[in-house]
Amino acid sequence: MTRRVLDTSVAVAWYLPEEFSPAAKRWQKMMLDGKVELHVPSLHYWEFANVLRTYVKREELDSDTAQEIWSLHLEAPLVSGEPDRASVLAIALRYESTVYDAVYLALSLELDEPLLTAERSTTPWVKKLGRLADCVRESHS
């Protein structure tokens, strides 16, 4: 079975319009069809909730819709896993990423599975991640 570590940016595009939403939704469908296993750290859920809160605060989404999206997302068959905490800071420094991104990078490196992200391939940490970076933004055609 295909496995990926899921970046929150891709999951958000399952529910909210982004230029790469069609590509993100293909991954969602594969997950729902049991063709791909998507792994996330627990941080994923807090980041996702914060995105919804931000959309509500900017009045781009009403709170009822945000709650519906949140409930739907909590039911998604994602596989939760945590990277080794001791490695996260070193990875953030080595890959020139935020510590938040490094949590996903660490999980991707530990599982030796690509990180499915909406970051551009020119982002420094994406370039350094190499074959373990799967950029949906550039495959949205």
DSSP file (Angstrom, degrees, kcal/mol; ACC not computed):
  #  RESIDUE AA STRUCTURE BP1 BP2  ACC     N-H-->O    O-->H-N    N-H-->O    O-->H-N    TCO  KAPPA ALPHA  PHI   PSI    X-CA   Y-CA   Z-CA
    1    1 A M              0   0    0      0, 0.0     2,-0.2     0, 0.0    35,-0.1   0.000 360.0 360.0 360.0 140.7    0.0    0.0    0.0
    2    2 A T  E     -a   36   0A   0     33,-1.0    35,-2.7   111,-0.0     2,-0.4  -0.504 360.0-166.9 -69.4 137.6    1.2    3.5   -0.8
    3    3 A R  E     +a   37   0A   0     33,-0.2     2,-0.3    -2,-0.2    35,-0.2  -0.974  11.5 171.0-129.1 145.3    1.9    5.6    2.3
    4    4 A R  E     -a   38   0A   0     33,-2.2    35,-3.0    -2,-0.4     2,-0.5  -0.973  34.8-121.8-143.0 155.6    2.5    9.3    2.8
    5    5 A V  E     -ab  39 115A   0    109,-2.7   111,-3.2    -2,-0.3     2,-0.6  -0.908  38.2-134.6 -93.9 128.9    2.9   11.7    5.7
    6    6 A L  E     - b   0 116A   0     33,-3.0     2,-0.3    -2,-0.5   111,-0.1  -0.766   8.9-147.8 -95.7 120.3    0.2   14.3    5.2
    7    7 A D    >>  -     0   0    0    109,-2.5     4,-1.4    -2,-0.6     3,-1.1  -0.621  23.0-123.3 -79.1 143.3    0.9   18.0    5.6
    8    8 A T  H 3> S+     0   0    0     -2,-0.3     4,-2.6     1,-0.3     5,-0.2   0.832 108.0  66.6 -57.7 -34.4   -1.9   20.0    7.0
    9    9 A S  H 3> S+     0   0    0      1,-0.2     4,-1.1     2,-0.2    -1,-0.3   0.854 102.5  47.0 -57.6 -35.5   -1.9   22.3    3.9
   10   10 A V  H <4 S+     0   0    0     -3,-1.1     4,-0.3   106,-0.3    -1,-0.2   0.907 110.8  50.8 -73.3 -42.6   -3.0   19.4    1.8
   11   11 A A  H >< S+     0   0    0     -4,-1.4     3,-1.6     1,-0.2     4,-0.5   0.883 105.4  56.4 -63.1 -38.7   -5.8   18.4    4.1
   12   12 A V  H >X S+     0   0    0     -4,-2.6     4,-2.4     1,-0.3     3,-1.6   0.882  99.9  60.2 -59.9 -37.2   -7.1   21.9    4.3
   13   13 A A  T 3< S+     0   0    0     -4,-1.1    -1,-0.3     1,-0.3     5,-0.3   0.568  90.1  70.9 -70.9  -7.7   -7.5   21.8    0.5
   14   14 A W  T <4 S+     0   0    0     -3,-1.6    -1,-0.3    -4,-0.3    -2,-0.2   0.797 117.2  19.4 -70.6 -28.1   -9.9   18.9    0.8
   15   15 A Y  T <4 S+     0   0    0     -3,-1.6    -2,-0.2    -4,-0.5    -3,-0.1   0.677 122.5  51.8-116.9 -27.0  -12.4   21.3    2.3
   16   16 A L  S  < S-     0   0    0     -4,-2.4     2,-0.3     5,-0.0    -1,-0.2  -0.897  91.4 -95.3-120.1 146.2  -11.5   24.8    1.3
   17   17 A P        +     0   0    0      0, 0.0     2,-0.3     0, 0.0    -3,-0.1  -0.407  51.8 156.1 -69.3 124.2  -10.7   26.1   -2.2
   18   18 A E    >   -     0   0    0     -2,-0.3     3,-1.9    -5,-0.3     0, 0.0  -0.935  54.9-109.9-135.8 157.9   -7.0   26.2   -3.1
   19   19 A E  T 3  S+     0   0    0     -2,-0.3     4,-0.1     1,-0.3    -1,-0.0   0.798 122.3  45.3 -59.8 -27.1   -5.4   26.1   -6.6
   20   20 A F  T 3> S+     0   0    0      1,-0.2     4,-2.3     2,-0.1     3,-0.3   0.222  78.2 112.3-101.0  13.3   -4.2   22.6   -5.8
   21   21 A S  H <> S+     0   0    0     -3,-1.9     4,-3.0     1,-0.2     5,-0.2   0.876  72.6  57.2 -56.2 -41.2   -7.5   21.3   -4.4
   22   22 A P  H  > S+     0   0    0      0, 0.0     4,-1.4     0, 0.0    -1,-0.2   0.928 110.8  43.2 -58.2 -43.0   -8.1   18.9   -7.3
   23   23 A A  H  > S+     0   0    0     -3,-0.3     4,-1.4     2,-0.2    -2,-0.2   0.914 114.8  50.1 -66.8 -42.4   -4.8   17.2   -6.6
   24   24 A A  H  X S+     0   0    0     -4,-2.3     4,-1.9     1,-0.2    -1,-0.2   0.903 108.9  52.1 -62.1 -41.1   -5.3   17.2   -2.9
   25   25 A K  H  X S+     0   0    0     -4,-3.0     4,-2.6     1,-0.2    -1,-0.2   0.795 102.0  59.7 -69.2 -27.6   -8.8   15.7   -3.3
   26   26 A R  H  X S+     0   0    0     -4,-1.4     4,-2.3    -5,-0.2    -1,-0.2   0.911 107.3  46.9 -63.2 -40.4   -7.4   12.9   -5.4
   27   27 A W  H  X S+     0   0    0     -4,-1.4     4,-2.2     2,-0.2    -2,-0.2   0.894 110.6  52.4 -66.8 -39.2   -5.2   11.9   -2.4
   28   28 A Q  H  X S+     0   0    0     -4,-1.9     4,-2.7     2,-0.2    -2,-0.2   0.932 109.9  48.5 -61.0 -45.4   -8.3   12.2   -0.2
   29   29 A K  H  X S+     0   0    0     -4,-2.6     4,-2.4     1,-0.2     6,-0.2   0.912 109.7  51.7 -62.4 -42.5  -10.3    9.9   -2.5
   30   30 A M  H  <>S+     0   0    0     -4,-2.3     5,-3.0     2,-0.2     6,-1.0   0.894 111.0  48.9 -61.5 -37.9   -7.4    7.4   -2.6
   31   31 A M  H ><5S+     0   0    0     -4,-2.2     3,-1.5     4,-0.2    -2,-0.2   0.947 112.5  46.8 -64.5 -47.9   -7.3    7.4    1.3
   32   32 A L  H 3<5S+     0   0    0     -4,-2.7    -2,-0.2     1,-0.3    -1,-0.2   0.812 110.9  53.0 -65.6 -29.9  -11.1    6.9    1.5
   33   33 A D  T 3<5S-     0   0    0     -4,-2.4    -1,-0.3    -5,-0.2    -2,-0.2   0.443 116.7-115.2 -83.1  -0.4  -10.9    4.1   -1.1
   34   34 A G  T < 5S+     0   0    0     -3,-1.5    -3,-0.2    -4,-0.2    -2,-0.1   0.700  85.2 116.8  76.4  19.6   -8.2    2.4    1.0
   35   35 A K  S   <S+     0   0    0     -5,-3.0   -33,-1.0    -6,-0.2     2,-0.3   0.620  74.7  32.7 -94.5 -15.2   -5.5    2.8   -1.7
   36   36 A V  E     -a    2   0A   0     -6,-1.0     2,-0.6   -35,-0.1   -33,-0.2  -0.995  67.3-142.7-142.3 146.1   -3.2    5.0    0.4
   37   37 A E  E     -a    3   0A   0    -35,-2.7   -33,-2.2    -2,-0.3     2,-0.5  -0.951  18.6-158.3-109.3 120.4   -2.4    5.3    4.1
   38   38 A L  E     -a    4   0A   0     -2,-0.6    41,-3.1    39,-0.4     2,-0.3  -0.888   5.6-159.3-106.2 123.9   -1.9    8.9    5.3
   39   39 A H  E     +ac   5  79A   0    -35,-3.0   -33,-3.0    -2,-0.5    41,-0.2  -0.786  12.5 175.9-103.2 142.1    0.1    9.5    8.5
   40   40 A V  E     - c   0  80A   0     39,-2.6    41,-2.3    -2,-0.3     2,-0.2  -0.991  27.6-126.1-140.6 148.4    0.0   12.6   10.6
   41   41 A P    >   -     0   0    0      0, 0.0     3,-1.8     0, 0.0     4,-0.4  -0.537  40.1-105.1 -81.2 162.9    1.5   13.7   13.9
   42   42 A S  T >> S+     0   0    0      1,-0.3     3,-1.1     2,-0.2     4,-1.0   0.813 118.5  72.6 -59.5 -28.4   -1.0   14.9   16.6
   43   43 A L  H 3> S+     0   0    0      1,-0.3     4,-2.5     2,-0.2    -1,-0.3   0.821  82.7  72.4 -53.2 -31.6    0.2   18.5   15.7
   44   44 A H  H <> S+     0   0    0     -3,-1.8     4,-2.6     1,-0.2    -1,-0.3   0.896  94.7  49.8 -51.7 -45.7   -1.8   18.1   12.5
   45   45 A Y  H <> S+     0   0    0     -3,-1.1     4,-2.3    -4,-0.4    -1,-0.2   0.872 111.0  47.8 -66.8 -37.1   -5.1   18.4   14.2
   46   46 A W  H  X S+     0   0    0     -4,-1.0     4,-2.0    -3,-0.2    -1,-0.2   0.886 113.2  48.3 -73.1 -37.3   -4.2   21.5   16.2
   47   47 A E  H  X S+     0   0    0     -4,-2.5     4,-2.1     2,-0.2    -2,-0.2   0.923 111.7  50.2 -64.7 -43.1   -2.8   23.2   13.0
   48   48 A F  H  X S+     0   0    0     -4,-2.6     4,-2.0    -5,-0.3    -2,-0.2   0.933 110.9  48.4 -61.5 -47.0   -6.0   22.2   11.1
   49   49 A A  H  X S+     0   0    0     -4,-2.3     4,-2.4     1,-0.2    -1,-0.2   0.879 109.6  53.6 -60.9 -38.3   -8.2   23.6   13.8
   50   50 A N  H  X S+     0   0    0     -4,-2.0     4,-2.4     2,-0.2    -1,-0.2   0.879 105.7  53.0 -66.2 -37.4   -6.2   26.8   13.9
   51   51 A V  H  X S+     0   0    0     -4,-2.1     4,-2.3     2,-0.2    -2,-0.2   0.937 110.3  48.0 -60.9 -46.3   -6.6   27.2   10.1
   52   52 A L  H  X S+     0   0    0     -4,-2.0     4,-2.2     1,-0.2    -2,-0.2   0.919 110.7  51.2 -61.2 -43.6  -10.4   26.9   10.5
   53   53 A R  H  X S+     0   0    0     -4,-2.4     4,-2.8     1,-0.2    -1,-0.2   0.902 109.3  51.3 -58.6 -42.1  -10.3   29.5   13.4
   54   54 A T  H  X S+     0   0    0     -4,-2.4     4,-2.2     2,-0.2    -2,-0.2   0.910 108.6  50.5 -63.8 -42.9   -8.4   31.9   11.2
   55   55 A Y  H  <>S+     0   0    0     -4,-2.3     5,-3.0     2,-0.2     6,-1.0   0.890 112.8  47.0 -61.7 -39.6  -10.9   31.6    8.4
   56   56 A V  H ><5S+     0   0    0     -4,-2.2     3,-1.5     4,-0.2    -2,-0.2   0.926 110.8  51.3 -67.0 -45.0  -13.7   32.3   10.8
   57   57 A K  H 3<5S+     0   0    0     -4,-2.8    -2,-0.2     1,-0.3    -1,-0.2   0.871 110.9  48.2 -61.2 -37.2  -11.9   35.2   12.3
   58   58 A R  T 3<5S-     0   0    0     -4,-2.2    -1,-0.3    -5,-0.2    -2,-0.2   0.417 114.8-120.7 -82.3   2.7  -11.3   36.7    8.8
   59   59 A E  T < 5S+     0   0    0     -3,-1.5    -3,-0.2     2,-0.2    -2,-0.1   0.814  81.7 121.0  60.2  33.6  -15.0   36.1    8.1
   60   60 A E  S   <S+     0   0    0     -5,-3.0     2,-0.3     1,-0.3    -4,-0.2   0.459  79.9  25.9 -96.9  -6.2  -14.2   33.8    5.2
   61   61 A L  S    S-     0   0    0     -6,-1.0    -1,-0.3    -5,-0.1    -2,-0.2  -0.975  82.0-123.8-154.3 138.9  -16.1   30.9    6.9
   62   62 A D     >  -     0   0    0     -2,-0.3     4,-2.3    -3,-0.1     5,-0.2  -0.546  29.3-114.7 -85.5 158.9  -18.9   30.9    9.4
   63   63 A S  H  > S+     0   0    0      1,-0.2     4,-2.4     2,-0.2     5,-0.2   0.829 113.5  56.0 -65.4 -32.9  -18.4   29.0   12.6
   64   64 A D  H  > S+     0   0    0      2,-0.2     4,-2.1     1,-0.2    -1,-0.2   0.929 110.0  45.6 -63.8 -43.4  -21.1   26.4   11.9
   65   65 A T  H  > S+     0   0    0      2,-0.2     4,-2.6     1,-0.2     5,-0.2   0.904 111.3  52.9 -65.3 -40.9  -19.3   25.5    8.6
   66   66 A A  H  X S+     0   0    0     -4,-2.3     4,-2.5     1,-0.2    -2,-0.2   0.916 109.7  48.8 -60.0 -42.8  -16.0   25.4   10.4
   67   67 A Q  H  X S+     0   0    0     -4,-2.4     4,-2.5     2,-0.2    -1,-0.2   0.882 110.4  51.1 -64.8 -38.4  -17.4   23.0   13.0
   68   68 A E  H  X S+     0   0    0     -4,-2.1     4,-2.5     2,-0.2    -2,-0.2   0.927 111.7  46.8 -64.0 -44.6  -18.8   20.8   10.3
   69   69 A I  H  X S+     0   0    0     -4,-2.6     4,-2.8     2,-0.2    -2,-0.2   0.923 111.9  51.5 -61.7 -44.3  -15.4   20.7    8.5
   70   70 A W  H  X S+     0   0    0     -4,-2.5     4,-2.3    -5,-0.2    -2,-0.2   0.932 110.6  47.7 -58.9 -47.7  -13.7   19.9   11.8
   71   71 A S  H  X S+     0   0    0     -4,-2.5     4,-0.9     1,-0.2    -1,-0.2   0.919 112.9  48.9 -61.2 -44.4  -16.1   17.1   12.6
   72   72 A L  H >X S+     0   0    0     -4,-2.5     3,-0.8     1,-0.2     4,-0.5   0.927 111.5  49.5 -59.2 -45.5  -15.7   15.6    9.1
   73   73 A H  H >< S+     0   0    0     -4,-2.8     3,-1.3     1,-0.3    -1,-0.2   0.870 103.7  58.5 -66.0 -36.3  -11.9   15.8    9.4
   74   74 A L  H 3< S+     0   0    0     -4,-2.3    -1,-0.3     1,-0.3    -2,-0.2   0.757 105.3  52.5 -63.8 -22.7  -11.8   14.1   12.7
   75   75 A E  H << S+     0   0    0     -4,-0.9    -1,-0.3    -3,-0.8    -2,-0.2   0.562  81.5 116.7 -88.3 -10.0  -13.5   11.2   11.1
   76   76 A A  S << S-     0   0    0     -3,-1.3     2,-2.4    -4,-0.5    -3,-0.0  -0.325  78.0-116.5 -60.3 139.3  -10.9   10.9    8.3
   77   77 A P        +     0   0    0      0, 0.0   -39,-0.4     0, 0.0     2,-0.2  -0.346  57.6 155.7 -79.0  63.4   -9.1    7.6    8.5
   78   78 A L        -     0   0    0     -2,-2.4     2,-0.7    -4,-0.1   -39,-0.2  -0.604  42.8-127.7 -87.3 149.7   -5.7    9.1    9.2
   79   79 A V  E     -c   39   0A   0    -41,-3.1   -39,-2.6    -2,-0.2     2,-0.3  -0.883  23.1-146.3-100.6 116.5   -3.0    7.2   10.9
   80   80 A S  E     +c   40   0A   0     -2,-0.7     2,-0.3   -41,-0.2   -41,-0.0  -0.630  29.5 154.6 -85.2 139.1   -1.6    9.1   13.9
   81   81 A G        -     0   0    0    -41,-2.3   -39,-0.2    -2,-0.3    26,-0.1  -0.980  30.7-136.5-157.9 154.0    2.1    8.7   14.8
   82   82 A E        -     0   0    0     -2,-0.3     2,-0.1   -41,-0.2     3,-0.1  -0.941  15.6-134.7-118.7 136.4    4.7   10.8   16.6
   83   83 A P        -     0   0    0      0, 0.0     2,-0.5     0, 0.0    24,-0.1  -0.352  46.8 -77.4 -76.8 167.6    8.3   11.3   15.5
   84   84 A D    >>  -     0   0    0     22,-0.2     3,-1.7     1,-0.2     4,-0.6  -0.545  40.5-147.8 -64.5 116.4   11.2   11.0   17.9
   85   85 A R  H >> S+     0   0    0     -2,-0.5     3,-0.9     1,-0.3     4,-0.5   0.833  93.7  63.8 -58.1 -33.9   11.0   14.3   19.9
   86   86 A A  H 34 S+     0   0    0      1,-0.2     4,-0.4     2,-0.1    -1,-0.3   0.736 102.5  50.0 -65.0 -21.5   14.7   14.4   20.3
   87   87 A S  H <> S+     0   0    0     -3,-1.7     4,-2.3     1,-0.1    -1,-0.2   0.649  87.7  83.3 -91.1 -15.4   15.2   14.7   16.5
   88   88 A V  H <X S+     0   0    0     -3,-0.9     4,-2.5    -4,-0.6     5,-0.2   0.899  91.0  45.1 -63.7 -46.6   12.9   17.5   15.8
   89   89 A L  H  X S+     0   0    0     -4,-0.5     4,-2.3     1,-0.2    -1,-0.2   0.928 113.7  50.3 -64.3 -43.9   15.2   20.5   16.6
   90   90 A A  H  > S+     0   0    0     -4,-0.4     4,-2.7     1,-0.2    -1,-0.2   0.892 111.8  48.9 -61.0 -39.4   18.1   19.0   14.8
   91   91 A I  H  X S+     0   0    0     -4,-2.3     4,-2.9     2,-0.2     6,-0.2   0.909 108.9  52.5 -67.6 -41.7   15.9   18.4   11.7
   92   92 A A  H  X>S+     0   0    0     -4,-2.5     5,-1.8     1,-0.2     4,-0.7   0.906 114.3  43.4 -59.4 -41.5   14.6   22.0   11.8
   93   93 A L  H  <5S+     0   0    0     -4,-2.3     3,-0.3     3,-0.2    -2,-0.2   0.922 116.5  46.0 -70.3 -44.3   18.2   23.3   11.9
   94   94 A R  H  <5S+     0   0    0     -4,-2.7    -2,-0.2     1,-0.2    -3,-0.2   0.881 121.4  36.8 -66.8 -39.4   19.5   20.9    9.2
   95   95 A Y  H  <5S-     0   0    0     -4,-2.9    -1,-0.2    -5,-0.2    33,-0.2   0.446 103.9-125.2 -95.9  -0.8   16.5   21.4    6.8
   96   96 A E  T  <5 +     0   0    0     -4,-0.7    29,-0.3    -3,-0.3     2,-0.2   0.922  65.6 133.6  56.9  46.7   16.1   25.2    7.5
   97   97 A S      < -     0   0    0     -5,-1.8    -1,-0.2    -6,-0.2     2,-0.1  -0.705  64.2 -91.4-117.4 169.9   12.4   24.6    8.4
   98   98 A T     >  -     0   0    0     -2,-0.2     4,-2.1     1,-0.1     5,-0.1  -0.406  39.9-113.8 -70.0 161.9   10.2   25.8   11.2
   99   99 A V  H  > S+     0   0    0      2,-0.2     4,-1.3     1,-0.2    -1,-0.1   0.860 118.9  57.8 -65.2 -34.1   10.0   23.4   14.1
  100  100 A Y  H >> S+     0   0    0      1,-0.2     4,-0.9     2,-0.2     3,-0.5   0.937 109.1  43.1 -62.3 -46.3    6.4   22.8   13.2
  101  101 A D  H 3> S+     0   0    0      1,-0.2     4,-2.4     2,-0.2     3,-0.5   0.867 107.2  62.8 -64.7 -35.5    7.4   21.7    9.7
  102  102 A A  H 3X S+     0   0    0     -4,-2.1     4,-3.1     1,-0.2    -1,-0.2   0.786  93.2  62.4 -62.9 -27.3   10.2   19.6   11.2
  103  103 A V  H <X S+     0   0    0     -4,-1.3     4,-1.8    -3,-0.5    -1,-0.2   0.928 109.6  40.9 -61.8 -43.4    7.7   17.5   13.1
  104  104 A Y  H  X S+     0   0    0     -4,-0.9     4,-2.6    -3,-0.5    -2,-0.2   0.897 114.8  51.7 -70.1 -41.3    6.3   16.4    9.7
  105  105 A L  H  X S+     0   0    0     -4,-2.4     4,-2.9     1,-0.2     5,-0.2   0.926 109.1  50.6 -60.2 -44.9    9.8   16.1    8.3
  106  106 A A  H  X S+     0   0    0     -4,-3.1     4,-2.7     1,-0.2    -1,-0.2   0.907 111.0  48.2 -61.5 -42.1   10.9   13.9   11.2
  107  107 A L  H  X S+     0   0    0     -4,-1.8     4,-2.4     2,-0.2    -1,-0.2   0.916 112.4  49.2 -65.0 -41.9    7.9   11.6   10.8
  108  108 A S  H  X>S+     0   0    0     -4,-2.6     5,-1.8     2,-0.2     4,-1.2   0.923 113.5  46.2 -61.2 -45.6    8.6   11.3    7.0
  109  109 A L  H  <5S+     0   0    0     -4,-2.9    -2,-0.2     2,-0.2    -1,-0.2   0.905 113.1  48.8 -65.3 -42.6   12.2   10.5    7.6
  110  110 A E  H  <5S+     0   0    0     -4,-2.7    -1,-0.2     1,-0.2    -2,-0.2   0.894 118.4  39.1 -65.9 -39.4   11.5    8.0   10.3
  111  111 A L  H  <5S-     0   0    0     -4,-2.4    -1,-0.2    -5,-0.2    -2,-0.2   0.647 101.8-134.9 -81.3 -14.8    8.9    6.2    8.2
  112  112 A D  T  <5 +     0   0    0     -4,-1.2    -3,-0.2     1,-0.3    -4,-0.1   0.904  64.4 127.2  54.9  44.3   11.0    6.7    5.1
  113  113 A E      < -     0   0    0     -5,-1.8    -1,-0.3    -6,-0.2    -2,-0.2  -0.961  66.3 -94.6-128.5 145.8    7.8    7.7    3.3
  114  114 A P        -     0   0    0      0, 0.0  -109,-2.7     0, 0.0     2,-0.7  -0.204  30.1-124.7 -61.7 149.1    7.2   10.9    1.3
  115  115 A L  E     -bd   5 133A   0     17,-3.6    19,-2.6  -111,-0.2     2,-0.8  -0.871  19.1-143.8 -92.7 116.5    5.7   14.0    2.8
  116  116 A L  E     +bd   6 134A   0   -111,-3.2  -109,-2.5    -2,-0.7  -106,-0.3  -0.752  38.8 161.1 -83.6 111.1    2.7   15.1    0.8
  117  117 A T  E     - d   0 135A   0     17,-2.4    19,-2.4    -2,-0.8    20,-0.6  -0.881  52.2-140.1-135.8 159.4    2.8   18.9    1.0
  118  118 A A        +     0   0    0     -2,-0.3    17,-0.1    17,-0.2    -1,-0.1   0.319  68.9 117.9 -98.5   4.4    1.5   22.0   -0.7
  119  119 A E  S    S-     0   0    0      1,-0.1    18,-0.3     2,-0.1    19,-0.2  -0.322  73.9-103.3 -65.4 155.2    4.9   23.7   -0.4
  120  120 A R    >   -     0   0    0      1,-0.1     3,-1.8    17,-0.1     6,-0.2  -0.491  23.0-118.9 -78.5 152.4    6.7   24.6   -3.6
  121  121 A S  T 3  S+     0   0    0      1,-0.3    -1,-0.1    -2,-0.2    -2,-0.1   0.654 113.0  63.4 -66.3 -13.4    9.6   22.5   -4.8
  122  122 A T  T 3  S+     0   0    0      4,-0.1    -1,-0.3     5,-0.1    -3,-0.0   0.540  72.7 113.7 -87.7  -7.9   11.8   25.6   -4.4
  123  123 A T  S X> S-     0   0    0     -3,-1.8     4,-2.4     1,-0.1     3,-0.7  -0.467  76.2-124.7 -63.1 131.3   11.3   25.8   -0.7
  124  124 A P  H 3> S+     0   0    0      0, 0.0     4,-2.3     0, 0.0     5,-0.2   0.874 108.2  46.3 -49.7 -47.5   14.7   25.1    0.9
  125  125 A W  H 3> S+     0   0    0    -29,-0.3     4,-1.7     1,-0.2     5,-0.1   0.845 111.4  53.0 -68.6 -29.6   13.5   22.2    3.2
  126  126 A V  H <> S+     0   0    0     -3,-0.7     4,-1.3    -6,-0.2    -1,-0.2   0.922 109.3  48.9 -67.3 -43.5   11.6   20.6    0.2
  127  127 A K  H  < S+     0   0    0     -4,-2.4     3,-0.4     1,-0.2    -2,-0.2   0.918 113.2  47.2 -60.8 -43.2   14.7   20.7   -1.9
  128  128 A K  H  < S+     0   0    0     -4,-2.3    -1,-0.2    -5,-0.2    -2,-0.2   0.810 106.0  58.4 -69.6 -29.2   16.8   19.1    0.9
  129  129 A L  H >< S+     0   0    0     -4,-1.7     3,-1.9     1,-0.2    -1,-0.2   0.779  83.6 170.0 -71.8 -25.6   14.1   16.5    1.5
  130  130 A G  G ><  +     0   0    0     -4,-1.3     3,-2.1    -3,-0.4    -1,-0.2  -0.272  63.4  13.5  59.6-124.6   14.5   15.4   -2.1
  131  131 A R  G 3  S+     0   0    0      1,-0.3    -1,-0.3    -3,-0.1    -2,-0.1   0.664 122.7  65.4 -62.6 -16.8   12.8   12.1   -3.0
  132  132 A L  G <  S+     0   0    0     -3,-1.9   -17,-3.6   -18,-0.1     2,-0.5   0.345  84.6  89.1 -89.1   8.3   10.8   12.3    0.2
  133  133 A A  E <   -d  115   0A   0     -3,-2.1     2,-0.5   -19,-0.2   -17,-0.2  -0.924  51.7-177.4-106.2 126.9    9.0   15.5   -0.9
  134  134 A D  E     -d  116   0A   0    -19,-2.6   -17,-2.4    -2,-0.5     2,-0.8  -0.924  12.3-160.8-123.8 102.4    5.7   15.0   -2.8
  135  135 A C  E >   -d  117   0A   0     -2,-0.5     3,-0.7   -19,-0.2   -17,-0.2  -0.748  14.1-176.0 -94.5 106.5    4.4   18.5   -3.8
  136  136 A V  G >  S+     0   0    0    -19,-2.4     3,-1.5    -2,-0.8   -18,-0.2   0.797  79.6  70.1 -70.0 -27.3    0.7   18.5   -4.7
  137  137 A R  G >  S+     0   0    0    -20,-0.6     3,-0.5   -18,-0.3    -1,-0.2   0.840 103.3  43.0 -58.0 -32.5    0.9   22.2   -5.7
  138  138 A E  G <  S+     0   0    0     -3,-0.7    -1,-0.3   -19,-0.2    -2,-0.2   0.362 113.3  51.0 -99.3   5.3    3.0   21.2   -8.8
  139  139 A S  G <  S+     0   0    0     -3,-1.5    -1,-0.2    -4,-0.1    -2,-0.2   0.030  75.5 107.5-124.4  27.5    0.9   18.2   -9.7
  140  140 A H    <         0   0    0     -3,-0.5  -117,-0.1     1,-0.2    -1,-0.1   0.417 360.0 360.0 -87.7   2.8   -2.5   19.8   -9.7
  141  141 A S              0   0    0     -3,-0.1    -1,-0.2  -119,-0.1  -121,-0.0   0.483 360.0 360.0 -46.4 360.0   -3.0   20.0  -13.5
